[in-house]
């Protein structure tokens, strides 16, 4: 299934993901960003982010890969200035239409100029990219922002094989007992693990977490 997206550009891929509701139905064709952007995951995640933003005295954030703004609407209330960024045109159009007064920008994290902010929030975004695309996105993000808070859905149990490569698309590496680990090869970013949120067990494994790293300005290892 994932291989069908390989010939497409990133913009084409995620436009199709949202158009076909590959992460679940959003109702009446509304964009849906998946179960990780709902319920207790959002509550626990936003509580952790709130503490980190206060700790680092952040007054503006760029939410890179903002998706349908389900999580972003809470993040936006935590700072004086919020910018939502996504590569999918339908997402940017829907968010701009439905959330007056909030700033949204369409951009490709791997190559486009990103909006200025004190910190970047990157939540369950890199996990849908190839390793080469992740490395390009990290270079772009870490040279743009003094602080990046990155969260990925990863497998963290026995037999872990970090950073297995894959085609870009809606899937992740989790079912292969893998995930995106910033502090492991081939990325090797100087990142601090700031928290895990246990993921609900599924047919593949019960050893999944949403892991968050904090990255202070560094250009090494990616």
Buried (B, 14 or more C-beta within 10 A) or exposed (E): EEEEBEEBEBBEBBBBBBEEBBBEEBEEEBBBBBBBBBEEBBEBBBEBBBEBBEEBEBEBBBBBBBBBBBBBBBBBEBBEBBBBBBBBBBBBEBBBEEBEEBBBBBBBBBEEEBBEBBBBBBBBBBBBBBBEBBBBBBBBBBEBBBBBBBBBBBBBEEEBEBBEEBBBBBBBBBEBBBBBBBBBEEBBBBBEEBBBBBBEEEEEBEBBBBBBBBBEEBEEBB
